[in-house]
């Protein structure tokens, strides 16, 4: 299902994704195969590797 939603996005917006090392991305290879997106995993305690996520969190807190 997640792959179908991602495939509806403009190709310019779906070049890659960066995730934490949680179990929610256990099937990351399947998503890559279905969407062509490269998926990267952030190192623990390296919030700068997840820029958009951390920026959005900061804006929400304000």
ZIHU-V920274 format. One record per pair of residues at least 12 apart in sequence whose C-alpha atoms are under 10 Angstrom apart, sorted by the first residue. I is the first residue (numbers start at 1). J is the second residue. D is the distance in whole Angstrom. If there is no record, write none. Layout:
<<I/J/D> <I/J/D>>
This chain:
<<1/31/10> <2/31/8> <2/34/10> <2/35/10> <3/30/9> <3/31/6> <3/32/9> <3/33/9> <3/34/6> <3/35/6> <3/36/10> <3/37/10> <4/31/9> <4/34/8> <4/35/8> <5/35/10> <6/31/9> <6/34/9> <6/35/7> <6/37/9> <7/34/8> <7/35/6> <7/36/9> <7/37/10> <8/35/10> <11/35/10> <11/36/10> <11/37/9> <14/35/9> <14/36/9> <14/37/6> <14/38/9> <15/35/10> <15/36/8> <15/37/5> <15/38/7> <15/39/9> <16/32/9> <16/36/9> <16/37/5> <16/38/5> <16/39/6> <16/40/7> <17/32/10> <17/37/7> <17/38/7> <17/39/5> <17/40/6> <17/41/8> <17/50/9> <18/38/9> <18/39/6> <18/40/5> <18/41/5> <18/42/6> <18/49/8> <18/50/6> <18/51/9> <18/52/10> <18/53/9> <19/39/8> <19/40/6> <19/41/5> <19/42/6> <19/43/9> <19/49/9> <19/50/7> <19/53/9> <20/40/9> <20/41/6> <20/42/5> <20/43/7> <20/44/7> <20/45/10> <20/46/9> <20/47/9> <20/49/9> <20/50/8> <21/40/10> <21/41/6> <21/42/7> <21/43/8> <21/44/8> <22/41/9> <25/39/9> <25/41/9> <28/40/9>>
